[in-house]
Amino acid sequence: MRRNLTCIECPTGCTITATLEDRTIVDLEGFGCRKGYDYATSEINHPERILTTTVPARGLSVKMIPVRTSGPIPKDSLRHAMCEIRQLIVCHPVEVGDVLLADLLGLGVDLVATRRVV
């Protein structure tokens, strides 16, 4: 099986073709640098994403606060993370980088505010 990926590690955007046998990479072609190789390997073996979303605010200057995870989380955990985040309501002022939810799903990443809200 062949899988095409577009590398997002630099502006070049190399098109990488991975050849897989039984979900194992047997060949990678088209990467222009080591970052492309590492990206393709990670994307196929263990895809991760930084989750960005908003959480509701009560009694503050805005109704929604933009947030993101402090690091990438496994792609297959995104739905579970959103279920936990949906339970959060912020009722106090926050600064950029304030942790709103520590150790999300036990994955070792925090949910942090990306905007100052008073």
C-alpha distances in whole Angstrom, upper triangle without the diagonal:
4,7,10,13,17,19,22,24,26,27,25,22,20,16,14,10,8,6,5,6,9,9,10,10,10,11,12,14,16,18,22,23,23,23,20,18,20,19,15,15,17,16,12,15,18,18,22,24,28,29,32,34,38,40,44,47,50,54,52,52,49,47,44,43,39,38,34,33,34,31,27,26,23,21,22,26,26,28,30,31,32,34,36,37,38,41,42,45,47,51,51,51,48,47,44,42,44,42,42,40,40,37,35,33,34,31,34,34,37,37,39,41,40,44,47,49,53
4,7,10,14,16,19,21,23,24,22,18,16,13,10,7,6,5,6,9,11,10,11,10,10,9,10,11,13,15,19,20,20,20,17,16,17,16,13,14,16,14,11,14,17,17,21,23,26,28,30,33,36,39,43,46,49,52,51,50,47,46,42,41,38,36,33,32,33,29,26,25,23,21,22,25,26,27,30,31,32,34,36,36,37,40,41,44,46,49,50,50,46,46,42,41,43,41,41,39,39,36,34,33,34,31,33,33,35,36,38,39,38,42,45,47,51
4,7,10,13,16,18,20,21,19,16,14,10,8,6,5,6,8,11,13,11,12,10,12,11,10,11,12,13,17,19,19,18,14,14,15,14,10,12,13,11,9,12,15,14,17,19,23,24,27,29,33,36,39,42,46,49,47,47,43,42,38,37,34,32,29,28,29,26,22,22,20,18,19,22,23,24,27,27,28,31,33,33,34,37,38,41,42,46,47,46,43,42,39,37,39,37,38,36,36,33,31,30,31,28,30,30,32,32,34,36,35,38,42,43,47
4,7,10,13,15,17,17,16,12,10,7,6,5,6,9,11,15,16,14,15,12,14,12,10,10,10,11,15,16,17,16,12,13,15,12,9,12,14,11,10,14,16,14,17,18,22,23,25,28,32,35,38,41,45,48,46,45,42,41,37,36,32,31,28,27,28,25,22,22,20,18,20,23,23,25,28,28,28,31,33,32,34,37,38,40,41,45,46,45,42,40,37,36,38,37,37,36,36,33,31,31,32,29,30,29,32,32,33,35,33,36,40,42,45
4,6,9,12,14,14,13,9,8,6,5,6,8,11,13,17,18,15,15,13,15,13,10,10,10,10,13,14,15,13,10,11,12,9,7,10,11,9,9,13,14,12,14,15,18,20,22,25,29,32,35,38,42,45,42,42,39,38,34,33,29,28,25,24,25,22,19,20,18,16,18,21,21,23,26,25,26,29,30,30,31,35,35,37,38,42,42,41,38,37,33,32,34,33,34,33,33,30,28,28,30,26,28,26,29,28,30,31,29,33,36,38,42
4,6,9,10,11,10,6,6,5,6,9,11,15,16,20,22,19,19,16,18,16,12,12,10,9,11,13,14,12,9,11,13,9,9,12,13,10,12,16,16,14,15,15,18,20,21,24,28,31,34,37,41,43,41,40,37,36,33,31,28,26,24,23,24,21,19,20,19,17,20,22,21,24,27,26,26,30,31,30,31,35,35,37,37,41,41,40,37,35,31,30,33,32,33,32,32,31,29,29,30,27,28,26,28,28,29,30,28,31,34,36,40
4,6,7,9,8,5,5,6,7,10,12,16,17,21,23,19,19,16,18,16,12,12,10,8,9,10,11,9,6,9,10,7,7,11,11,10,12,15,15,13,14,14,16,19,20,24,27,30,34,36,40,42,40,39,36,36,32,30,27,25,22,22,22,19,17,18,18,17,20,22,21,24,26,25,26,29,30,29,31,34,34,36,36,40,40,38,35,33,29,28,31,30,31,31,31,29,27,28,29,25,26,24,26,26,27,28,26,29,33,35,39
4,6,7,8,6,8,10,11,14,15,19,21,24,25,22,22,19,22,19,16,16,13,11,12,12,13,9,8,11,11,8,10,13,12,11,14,16,16,13,13,12,13,16,17,21,24,27,31,33,37,39,36,36,33,33,29,27,23,22,19,19,19,16,14,17,17,16,20,21,20,23,25,23,24,28,28,27,29,32,31,33,33,37,36,35,31,29,26,25,28,27,28,28,28,27,25,26,27,23,24,22,24,23,23,25,22,25,29,31,35
4,7,8,7,9,12,12,16,17,20,22,25,26,23,22,20,22,20,16,16,14,11,11,10,10,6,7,10,9,7,10,13,12,12,15,17,16,14,13,13,14,17,18,22,25,29,32,34,38,40,37,36,34,34,30,28,24,22,19,19,18,16,14,17,18,17,21,22,21,25,26,25,26,29,29,28,30,33,32,34,34,37,36,35,31,29,25,24,27,27,28,28,28,26,25,27,27,23,23,21,23,23,23,25,22,25,29,32,35
4,6,6,9,12,13,17,19,22,24,28,29,26,25,22,24,22,18,17,14,11,10,10,11,8,8,12,12,11,13,16,16,15,18,20,20,18,17,16,17,20,21,24,27,30,34,35,39,41,38,37,35,35,32,29,25,24,21,21,21,18,18,21,21,21,25,26,24,28,30,28,28,32,32,30,33,36,34,36,36,39,38,36,32,30,26,25,29,29,31,31,30,29,28,30,30,27,26,24,26,26,25,26,23,26,30,32,36
4,5,9,12,14,18,20,24,26,30,31,28,28,25,26,23,20,18,15,13,11,12,14,12,11,15,16,14,15,19,19,18,21,23,23,20,20,18,19,21,22,25,28,31,34,36,40,42,39,37,35,35,32,30,26,25,23,23,23,21,20,23,24,23,27,28,26,29,32,30,30,33,34,32,34,37,36,37,37,40,39,37,34,31,27,27,31,31,32,33,33,32,31,32,33,29,29,27,28,28,27,27,24,27,30,33,37
4,6,9,12,15,18,22,24,28,30,27,26,23,24,21,17,15,12,10,8,10,13,11,10,13,15,13,14,18,18,17,20,23,23,21,21,20,21,24,24,28,31,34,37,39,43,45,42,41,38,38,35,33,29,29,26,26,26,24,22,25,25,24,28,29,28,31,33,32,32,36,36,34,36,40,39,40,40,43,43,40,37,35,31,30,34,34,35,35,35,34,33,34,35,31,31,29,31,31,30,31,28,30,34,37,40
4,6,9,13,15,19,21,25,27,24,23,20,22,19,15,13,10,9,9,11,13,11,9,12,14,11,12,15,16,15,17,20,20,18,18,18,19,22,22,25,29,32,36,38,42,44,41,40,37,37,33,32,28,27,24,24,25,22,20,23,22,21,24,26,25,28,30,29,29,33,34,32,34,37,37,38,38,42,41,40,36,34,31,30,33,33,34,34,34,32,31,32,33,29,30,28,29,29,29,30,27,30,33,36,40
4,6,10,12,16,19,22,25,22,21,18,19,16,12,10,6,6,7,9,12,10,7,10,13,11,10,14,15,14,16,19,20,18,19,19,21,24,25,28,32,35,39,41,45,47,44,43,40,40,37,35,31,30,27,27,27,24,22,24,23,22,25,27,26,29,32,31,31,35,36,34,36,39,39,41,41,45,44,43,39,37,34,33,36,35,36,36,36,34,33,33,34,30,31,29,31,31,32,33,30,33,37,39,43
4,7,10,13,16,20,22,20,19,16,17,14,10,8,6,7,9,12,14,13,9,11,14,12,10,13,15,13,14,18,19,17,19,19,22,24,26,29,32,36,39,41,45,48,45,44,41,41,37,36,32,31,28,28,28,25,22,24,23,21,24,26,26,28,31,30,31,34,35,34,36,39,39,41,42,45,46,44,41,39,35,34,37,37,37,37,37,35,33,33,34,31,32,30,32,32,33,34,32,35,38,41,44
4,6,10,13,16,19,16,16,12,13,10,7,6,5,5,9,11,12,12,8,8,11,10,7,10,13,11,11,15,16,15,18,19,22,24,26,29,33,36,40,42,46,49,46,46,43,42,38,37,33,31,28,27,28,24,22,23,21,20,22,25,25,28,30,30,30,33,35,34,36,39,39,42,42,46,46,45,41,40,36,35,37,36,37,36,36,34,32,32,33,29,30,29,32,32,33,34,33,36,39,42,45
4,7,10,13,16,14,13,10,11,8,6,5,6,8,12,14,15,15,11,10,13,12,9,11,14,12,11,14,17,16,19,21,24,26,28,31,35,38,41,44,48,51,49,48,45,44,40,39,35,34,30,29,30,27,24,24,22,21,23,26,26,28,31,31,32,34,36,35,37,40,41,43,44,48,48,47,44,43,39,37,40,39,39,38,38,35,33,33,34,30,32,31,34,34,35,37,35,39,42,44,48
4,6,10,13,11,10,7,8,6,5,7,9,10,14,15,15,15,12,10,12,11,8,9,12,11,9,11,14,14,18,20,23,26,28,31,35,38,41,44,48,51,49,49,45,44,41,39,36,34,30,29,29,26,23,23,20,19,21,24,25,27,29,29,31,33,34,35,36,39,40,43,44,47,48,47,44,43,39,37,40,38,39,37,36,33,32,31,32,28,30,30,32,33,35,37,36,39,43,45,48
4,7,10,9,8,6,6,5,6,9,12,13,17,18,18,18,15,13,15,15,11,11,14,13,11,13,16,17,20,23,26,29,31,34,38,40,44,47,50,54,52,52,48,47,44,42,39,37,33,32,32,29,25,25,22,21,22,26,27,29,31,31,33,35,36,37,39,41,42,45,46,50,51,50,47,46,42,40,43,41,41,39,39,36,34,33,33,30,32,32,35,36,38,40,39,42,46,48,51
4,6,6,5,5,6,7,9,12,15,16,20,20,19,20,17,15,16,16,12,11,14,13,9,11,14,16,19,22,26,28,31,33,37,39,43,46,49,53,51,51,48,47,43,42,38,36,33,31,32,28,24,24,21,20,20,24,25,27,29,30,31,33,35,35,37,40,41,44,45,49,50,49,46,45,42,40,42,40,40,38,37,34,32,31,31,28,30,31,34,35,37,39,39,42,46,47,51
4,5,5,7,7,10,12,15,18,19,23,24,22,23,20,18,19,19,15,14,16,16,12,13,16,18,22,25,28,30,33,36,40,42,45,48,52,55,54,54,51,49,45,44,41,39,35,33,34,30,27,26,22,22,22,25,27,28,30,31,33,34,36,37,39,41,43,46,47,51,52,52,49,48,45,42,44,42,42,40,39,35,34,32,32,30,32,33,36,37,39,42,41,45,48,50,54
4,5,8,10,13,15,18,21,22,26,26,24,24,22,20,20,20,17,15,16,16,12,12,15,17,21,24,28,29,33,35,38,40,44,47,50,53,52,53,50,48,44,43,40,38,34,32,33,30,26,24,21,20,20,23,25,26,27,29,31,32,34,35,37,39,41,44,46,49,50,51,48,47,44,42,43,41,41,38,37,34,32,30,30,28,30,31,34,35,38,41,41,44,48,49,53
4,7,9,12,13,17,19,20,23,23,21,21,19,17,17,16,13,11,13,12,8,8,11,13,17,20,24,26,29,31,35,37,40,43,47,50,49,49,46,44,41,39,36,34,31,28,29,26,22,21,17,17,16,20,22,23,24,26,28,29,31,32,34,36,37,41,42,46,47,47,44,43,40,38,39,37,37,34,34,30,29,27,27,24,27,28,31,32,34,37,37,41,44,45,49
4,6,9,11,15,18,18,21,21,19,19,17,15,15,15,12,10,12,12,9,8,12,14,18,21,25,27,30,33,36,38,42,45,48,52,50,51,48,46,42,41,38,35,31,29,30,26,23,22,18,18,19,22,24,26,27,28,30,32,33,34,36,38,39,42,44,47,48,48,45,44,41,38,40,38,38,36,34,31,30,28,28,25,27,28,31,33,35,38,38,41,45,46,50
4,6,7,11,14,14,18,18,16,17,14,11,12,13,10,8,11,11,8,9,12,14,18,21,24,27,30,33,36,39,42,45,49,52,50,50,47,46,42,41,37,35,31,29,29,26,22,22,19,19,20,23,25,27,28,29,31,33,34,34,37,39,40,43,44,48,48,48,44,43,40,38,40,38,38,36,35,32,31,29,29,26,28,28,32,33,35,38,37,41,44,46,50
4,7,10,14,15,18,18,17,18,16,13,14,15,12,11,14,15,12,12,16,18,21,24,28,30,33,36,40,42,46,49,52,55,54,54,51,50,46,44,41,38,35,33,33,29,26,26,23,23,24,27,28,31,32,33,34,37,38,38,40,43,44,47,48,52,52,51,48,47,43,41,43,41,42,40,39,35,34,33,33,30,31,32,35,37,39,41,40,44,47,49,53
4,7,10,11,15,15,15,16,13,11,13,14,11,10,14,14,12,13,17,18,21,24,27,30,33,36,40,42,46,49,52,55,53,53,50,49,45,43,40,38,34,32,32,29,26,26,24,23,25,28,29,31,33,33,35,37,38,39,41,43,44,47,48,51,52,51,47,46,43,40,43,41,42,40,39,36,35,34,34,31,32,32,35,36,38,40,39,43,46,49,52
4,7,8,11,12,12,13,10,7,10,11,8,9,12,12,11,13,16,16,19,22,25,28,30,33,37,40,44,46,50,53,50,50,47,46,43,41,37,35,32,30,30,26,24,24,22,22,24,27,27,30,32,32,33,36,37,37,39,42,42,45,46,49,49,48,45,43,40,38,40,39,40,38,37,35,33,33,33,29,31,30,33,34,36,38,37,40,43,46,50
4,6,9,11,12,13,10,9,12,13,10,11,15,15,14,16,19,19,21,23,26,29,31,34,38,41,45,47,51,54,51,51,48,47,43,42,38,36,33,32,32,28,25,26,25,24,26,29,29,32,34,34,35,38,39,39,41,44,44,46,47,51,51,49,46,44,41,39,42,40,42,40,39,37,36,35,36,32,33,33,35,36,37,39,37,41,44,47,50
4,6,9,11,12,9,9,12,12,10,13,16,15,15,18,20,19,21,23,25,28,30,33,37,40,43,46,50,52,50,49,46,45,42,40,36,35,32,31,31,27,25,26,25,24,27,29,29,32,34,34,35,38,39,38,40,43,43,45,46,49,49,48,44,42,39,37,40,40,41,40,39,37,36,36,36,32,33,32,35,35,36,37,36,39,42,45,48
4,6,8,8,5,6,9,9,8,11,13,13,14,17,18,18,19,21,23,26,28,31,35,38,41,44,47,50,47,47,44,44,40,38,34,32,29,28,28,24,22,24,23,23,25,28,28,31,33,32,33,36,37,36,38,41,41,43,43,47,47,45,42,40,36,34,37,37,38,37,36,34,33,33,34,30,30,29,32,33,33,35,33,36,39,42,46
4,7,8,6,8,11,11,12,14,16,16,18,20,21,20,21,22,24,27,29,32,36,39,43,45,48,51,48,47,44,44,41,39,35,33,30,29,28,25,24,26,25,25,28,30,30,33,35,34,35,38,39,38,40,43,42,45,44,48,47,45,42,39,36,34,38,37,39,38,37,35,35,35,35,32,32,31,33,34,34,35,33,36,39,42,46
4,5,5,7,9,10,11,13,15,16,17,19,20,19,20,21,23,26,28,32,35,38,42,44,47,49,47,46,43,44,40,38,34,32,29,27,26,23,22,24,24,24,27,29,29,32,34,33,34,37,38,37,39,42,41,43,43,46,46,44,40,38,34,32,36,35,37,36,35,33,33,34,33,29,29,28,31,32,32,34,32,35,38,41,45
4,5,5,6,8,10,11,12,14,16,16,17,17,18,20,21,25,27,31,34,37,41,43,46,49,46,45,43,43,39,37,33,31,27,26,24,21,20,22,22,23,26,27,27,31,32,31,33,36,36,35,38,40,40,42,42,45,44,43,39,37,33,31,34,33,35,34,33,31,31,31,31,27,27,26,29,30,30,32,31,34,37,40,44
4,5,5,6,9,10,10,12,14,15,15,15,15,16,18,21,23,27,30,33,37,39,43,45,42,42,39,39,36,33,29,27,24,22,21,18,17,19,19,20,23,24,24,28,29,28,29,33,32,32,34,37,36,38,38,41,41,39,35,33,29,28,31,30,32,31,30,28,27,28,28,24,24,23,26,27,27,29,27,30,34,37,40
4,5,5,6,9,10,10,12,14,15,14,15,16,18,22,24,27,31,34,37,40,43,46,43,43,40,40,36,34,30,28,25,23,23,20,18,20,19,19,22,24,24,27,29,28,29,32,33,32,34,37,37,39,39,42,42,41,37,35,31,29,32,32,33,32,31,29,28,29,29,25,26,25,27,28,28,30,28,32,35,38,42
4,5,5,6,9,10,11,12,14,14,16,18,20,23,26,29,33,36,39,42,45,48,45,45,42,42,38,36,32,30,26,25,24,21,18,20,19,19,22,24,24,28,29,28,30,33,33,33,36,38,38,40,41,44,44,43,39,37,33,31,34,33,35,33,32,30,29,29,29,25,26,25,28,29,30,32,31,34,37,40,44
4,6,5,6,8,10,10,11,12,13,15,17,21,23,27,30,33,37,39,43,45,43,43,40,40,36,33,30,27,24,22,21,17,15,17,16,17,20,21,22,25,26,25,27,30,30,30,33,35,35,38,38,41,41,40,36,34,31,28,31,30,31,30,29,26,26,26,25,21,22,21,25,26,27,29,28,32,35,38,41
4,6,5,6,9,10,10,9,10,12,14,18,20,24,27,30,34,36,40,42,40,40,37,37,33,31,27,25,21,19,19,16,13,15,14,14,17,19,19,23,24,23,25,28,28,28,30,33,32,35,35,39,39,37,34,32,29,27,29,28,29,28,27,25,24,24,24,20,21,20,23,24,25,27,26,29,33,35,39
4,5,5,6,8,10,9,12,14,17,20,22,26,29,32,36,38,42,45,43,42,39,39,35,33,29,27,24,22,22,19,16,17,15,15,17,20,20,23,25,24,26,29,29,29,31,34,34,37,38,41,41,40,37,35,32,30,32,31,32,30,30,27,26,26,26,22,23,23,26,26,28,30,29,32,36,38,42
4,6,5,6,8,9,12,15,18,21,24,27,31,33,37,39,43,46,44,44,41,40,36,34,31,28,24,22,22,18,16,16,14,15,17,19,20,23,24,24,26,29,29,29,32,34,34,37,38,42,42,41,37,36,33,30,33,31,32,30,29,26,25,25,24,21,22,22,25,26,28,31,30,34,37,39,43
4,5,5,5,6,8,11,14,17,20,24,27,29,33,36,39,42,40,40,38,37,33,31,27,25,21,19,19,15,12,12,11,11,14,16,17,20,21,20,23,25,26,26,28,31,31,34,34,38,38,37,34,33,29,27,29,27,28,26,25,22,21,21,21,17,18,18,22,23,25,27,27,30,33,36,39
4,6,6,4,7,10,13,16,19,22,26,28,32,34,38,41,39,39,36,35,31,29,26,24,20,18,19,15,12,12,10,10,12,15,15,18,20,19,21,24,25,25,27,30,30,33,34,37,38,37,34,33,29,27,29,27,28,26,26,23,21,21,22,18,20,19,22,23,24,27,26,29,33,35,39
4,6,6,10,13,17,19,22,25,28,31,34,37,41,44,42,42,39,38,34,33,29,27,23,21,22,19,15,15,12,11,13,16,17,19,21,21,23,25,26,27,29,31,32,35,36,40,41,40,37,36,33,31,32,30,31,29,28,25,23,23,23,20,22,22,25,25,28,30,29,33,36,38,42
4,6,10,13,17,19,23,25,29,31,35,37,41,44,42,43,40,39,35,33,30,27,23,21,22,18,15,14,11,11,12,15,17,19,20,20,23,25,26,26,29,31,32,35,36,40,40,40,37,36,33,30,32,30,30,28,27,23,22,21,21,18,20,20,23,25,27,30,30,33,37,38,42
4,6,10,14,16,19,22,26,27,31,34,37,40,39,39,36,35,31,30,26,24,20,17,18,14,11,10,7,8,9,12,13,16,17,17,19,22,22,23,25,27,28,31,32,36,36,36,33,32,29,27,28,26,26,24,23,20,18,17,17,14,16,16,20,21,23,26,26,30,33,35,38
4,7,11,13,16,19,23,25,28,31,35,38,36,36,33,32,28,27,23,21,17,15,16,13,9,8,6,6,8,10,11,14,16,15,17,20,20,21,23,26,26,29,30,34,34,34,31,30,27,25,26,24,25,23,22,19,17,17,18,14,16,16,19,19,21,24,24,27,31,32,36
4,7,9,13,16,19,22,25,28,31,34,33,33,30,29,25,23,20,17,14,12,13,9,6,5,4,5,8,9,9,13,14,13,15,18,18,18,20,23,23,26,27,30,31,30,27,26,23,21,23,21,21,19,19,16,14,14,15,12,13,12,15,15,18,20,20,24,27,29,32
4,6,9,12,16,18,22,25,28,31,29,30,27,26,22,20,17,14,10,9,11,8,5,5,6,6,10,9,8,12,13,12,13,16,17,16,18,21,21,23,24,28,28,27,24,23,20,18,20,18,19,17,17,16,14,14,16,13,14,12,13,13,15,17,17,20,24,25,29
4,6,10,13,16,20,22,25,28,26,26,24,23,19,17,13,11,7,6,8,6,4,6,9,9,12,11,9,13,14,11,12,16,15,14,17,19,18,21,21,24,25,24,20,20,17,15,17,15,16,15,15,14,12,14,15,12,13,10,11,10,12,13,13,17,20,22,25
4,7,10,12,16,19,22,25,23,24,21,20,16,14,11,8,5,5,9,8,7,8,10,9,12,10,7,10,12,9,9,13,13,11,13,16,15,17,18,22,22,22,19,19,16,15,16,14,14,13,14,14,11,13,15,13,14,11,11,9,11,12,12,15,19,20,23
4,7,10,14,16,20,23,20,21,17,17,13,11,7,6,4,7,10,11,10,11,14,13,15,13,10,12,14,11,10,14,14,11,13,16,14,16,16,20,20,20,17,17,14,13,15,14,13,13,15,16,13,15,18,16,16,13,12,9,10,10,9,12,16,17,21
4,7,10,13,17,20,18,18,15,13,10,9,6,6,6,9,12,14,14,14,16,15,17,15,11,12,14,11,9,12,12,9,10,13,12,13,14,17,18,18,16,16,14,14,15,14,13,13,16,17,14,16,19,18,18,15,13,10,10,10,10,12,15,15,19
4,7,9,13,16,14,15,11,10,6,5,4,5,8,11,14,16,17,17,19,18,20,17,14,14,15,13,10,13,13,9,9,12,10,10,11,14,15,15,13,15,13,14,14,14,11,13,16,18,15,17,20,20,20,17,14,10,10,9,10,10,13,13,16
4,7,10,13,12,14,11,8,5,5,7,7,10,12,15,18,19,18,21,20,21,18,15,15,15,13,10,12,11,7,7,9,7,6,7,11,13,13,12,14,14,14,13,13,10,11,15,17,14,17,20,20,20,17,14,10,11,9,11,12,13,12,15
4,7,10,10,11,9,6,4,6,9,10,14,16,19,22,22,22,24,24,24,21,19,18,18,16,13,14,13,10,9,9,7,5,6,9,11,12,13,15,16,17,15,15,12,13,17,20,17,20,23,23,23,20,17,14,14,12,14,13,14,12,13
4,7,6,8,7,5,5,6,10,12,15,18,20,23,24,24,27,27,27,24,22,21,21,19,16,17,16,13,12,12,9,6,5,6,8,9,10,13,15,16,14,15,12,14,18,21,19,22,24,25,25,22,18,15,14,12,14,12,12,9,10
4,6,9,8,7,9,10,14,15,19,21,23,26,28,28,30,30,31,27,25,24,24,21,19,19,18,15,14,13,11,7,6,5,8,10,12,16,18,19,17,17,14,17,20,23,22,24,27,28,27,25,21,18,17,15,17,15,14,11,11
4,7,8,8,11,12,16,18,21,24,26,29,31,31,34,33,34,31,28,28,27,25,23,23,22,19,18,17,14,11,9,6,8,9,12,16,18,20,18,19,16,19,23,26,25,27,30,31,30,27,24,21,19,17,18,16,14,11,9
4,6,7,9,10,13,15,19,22,23,27,29,29,32,32,33,30,27,27,27,24,22,23,22,19,18,18,15,11,9,7,7,7,10,13,15,17,16,17,15,18,22,25,24,27,29,29,29,26,22,19,17,14,15,13,11,7,6
4,7,9,10,13,16,20,23,24,27,29,30,33,33,34,31,28,29,29,26,24,25,24,20,20,20,17,14,12,11,10,9,11,13,15,18,17,19,17,21,24,27,26,29,31,31,30,27,24,20,18,15,15,12,10,7,6
4,6,7,10,13,17,20,22,25,27,27,30,30,31,28,25,25,26,23,21,22,21,18,17,18,15,12,11,11,11,10,11,13,14,17,16,18,16,19,23,25,24,27,29,29,29,25,22,18,16,13,13,10,10,7,8
4,7,10,13,17,20,22,25,26,26,29,28,29,26,23,23,23,21,18,19,19,16,14,15,13,10,10,10,12,12,13,15,16,18,17,18,16,18,22,25,23,25,28,28,28,25,21,18,17,14,14,12,13,10,11
4,7,9,13,16,19,21,22,23,25,24,25,23,20,20,20,18,15,17,16,13,12,13,11,9,9,11,12,12,12,14,14,16,15,16,13,16,19,22,19,22,25,25,25,21,18,14,13,11,11,10,11,9,12
4,6,10,13,15,18,20,20,23,23,24,22,19,19,20,17,15,17,16,12,12,14,11,10,8,11,11,10,9,11,10,12,12,12,10,13,16,19,17,20,23,22,22,18,15,12,10,7,8,7,9,7,11
4,7,11,13,15,17,18,21,20,22,20,17,18,19,15,14,16,16,12,13,15,12,12,11,14,14,13,11,11,10,11,12,12,11,13,16,18,16,19,21,20,20,16,14,10,9,6,6,6,9,10,13
4,7,9,12,13,14,18,17,19,17,14,16,16,13,12,15,13,10,12,14,11,12,11,15,15,14,11,11,9,9,10,9,9,10,13,14,13,16,18,17,16,13,10,7,5,4,5,8,11,12,15
4,6,8,10,11,14,14,17,14,12,14,15,11,11,14,13,10,13,15,13,15,14,18,18,17,14,13,11,9,11,10,10,10,12,13,11,14,16,14,14,10,8,6,6,7,7,10,14,15,19
4,5,7,8,12,13,15,12,11,14,13,10,11,14,13,11,14,16,14,16,16,20,19,19,16,15,13,10,11,9,10,9,10,10,8,11,13,10,10,6,6,5,6,9,10,13,16,18,21
4,7,9,13,15,17,15,14,17,16,13,15,18,16,14,17,19,17,19,18,21,20,19,16,14,12,9,10,9,11,10,10,10,10,13,13,11,9,6,5,6,6,10,10,14,16,18,22
4,7,10,12,15,13,13,16,16,13,15,18,17,15,19,20,19,21,21,24,24,23,19,18,15,12,14,13,14,13,12,11,11,13,13,10,9,6,8,9,10,13,13,17,20,22,25
4,7,9,12,10,10,14,14,12,14,17,16,15,19,21,20,23,23,26,26,26,22,21,18,16,17,15,16,15,14,12,11,12,13,9,10,8,10,11,13,15,16,19,22,24,28
4,6,8,7,7,11,11,9,12,14,14,14,17,19,19,22,23,26,26,26,23,23,20,18,19,16,16,14,14,11,9,10,10,7,9,8,10,11,14,17,17,21,24,26,29
4,5,5,7,10,11,10,13,15,15,16,18,20,21,24,25,29,30,30,27,27,24,21,22,20,20,17,17,14,12,11,12,9,11,11,14,15,17,20,21,25,28,29,32
4,5,6,9,10,10,12,14,15,16,18,20,21,24,26,29,30,30,28,27,25,23,24,21,21,19,19,16,14,13,15,12,15,14,16,16,19,21,21,25,28,29,32
4,6,7,8,10,11,13,14,16,17,20,21,24,26,30,31,32,29,30,27,25,26,23,22,19,19,17,14,12,14,12,16,15,17,17,20,23,24,27,30,31,34
4,6,5,6,9,10,11,12,14,16,17,21,23,27,28,29,26,27,24,22,22,19,18,16,16,13,10,8,11,9,13,12,14,14,17,20,21,24,27,28,31
4,6,5,6,9,10,10,12,15,16,19,21,25,26,26,24,25,22,21,21,18,17,15,16,14,11,10,13,11,14,13,14,13,16,18,19,22,25,25,29
4,5,5,6,9,10,11,13,15,18,21,24,26,27,25,26,24,23,23,20,18,16,17,16,12,11,14,14,17,15,16,15,18,19,21,23,26,26,29
4,5,5,7,9,10,12,14,17,20,23,25,26,24,26,24,22,22,19,17,14,15,13,10,8,11,11,15,14,14,14,17,19,21,24,26,26,29
4,5,5,6,9,10,11,15,17,21,22,23,21,22,21,19,18,15,13,11,12,11,7,7,10,10,12,11,11,10,13,16,17,20,23,23,26
4,5,5,6,9,10,13,16,19,21,22,20,22,20,19,19,16,14,12,14,14,10,10,14,14,16,14,13,11,14,15,17,19,22,21,24
4,6,5,7,10,13,16,19,22,23,22,24,23,21,20,18,15,13,15,15,11,10,14,15,17,16,15,13,16,18,20,22,24,23,26
4,5,6,7,11,14,17,19,21,19,21,21,19,18,15,12,9,11,11,8,8,12,13,15,13,12,11,14,16,18,20,22,22,24
4,5,5,9,11,15,16,18,16,18,18,16,15,12,9,8,11,12,9,10,13,14,15,13,11,8,11,12,15,17,19,18,20
4,5,8,11,14,17,19,18,20,20,19,18,16,12,11,15,16,12,13,17,17,19,17,15,12,14,15,17,18,20,19,21
4,7,10,13,16,18,18,20,21,20,18,15,12,11,14,15,12,13,16,18,19,17,15,13,15,16,18,20,21,19,21
4,7,10,12,14,14,17,17,16,14,12,8,8,12,14,12,14,16,18,18,16,13,11,12,12,15,16,17,16,17
4,6,9,12,12,15,17,17,14,13,9,11,14,17,15,17,20,21,21,19,16,13,13,12,15,15,16,13,14
4,6,8,9,12,14,14,12,11,8,10,14,17,16,19,21,22,21,19,15,12,12,10,13,13,12,10,11
4,7,9,13,15,16,13,14,11,13,17,20,19,22,24,25,24,22,18,16,15,13,16,14,13,10,10
4,6,10,13,14,11,12,10,14,16,20,20,23,24,25,24,22,18,16,14,12,15,13,11,8,7
4,7,10,12,10,12,11,15,17,21,21,24,25,26,24,22,18,15,13,10,13,10,8,5,4
4,7,8,6,9,9,12,15,18,18,22,23,23,21,18,15,12,10,7,9,8,6,5,7
4,6,6,9,10,14,15,19,19,23,24,23,21,18,15,13,9,7,8,6,4,7,8
4,6,9,11,14,15,18,18,22,22,21,19,16,13,11,8,5,5,5,5,8,11
4,6,9,11,12,14,15,19,19,18,16,13,10,9,5,5,6,8,9,11,14
4,6,9,10,13,14,18,18,18,16,13,9,8,5,5,8,9,9,11,13
4,6,6,10,10,14,15,15,13,10,6,6,4,7,10,12,12,13,15
4,7,10,10,13,14,15,14,11,8,6,6,7,11,12,13,13,15
4,7,6,10,11,12,11,9,6,5,7,10,13,15,16,16,18
4,6,9,9,10,8,7,5,6,9,12,15,17,18,19,21
4,6,5,6,5,5,5,8,11,14,17,20,21,22,24
4,5,6,7,6,6,7,10,14,16,19,21,22,24
4,5,8,8,9,10,14,17,20,23,25,25,28
4,6,8,9,12,15,19,21,24,26,27,29
4,6,8,11,14,18,20,23,25,26,29
4,7,10,13,17,19,22,24,25,28
4,7,9,13,15,18,20,22,25
4,6,10,12,15,17,18,21
4,7,10,13,14,15,18
4,6,9,11,13,15
4,6,7,9,12
4,7,9,13
4,6,10
4,7
4
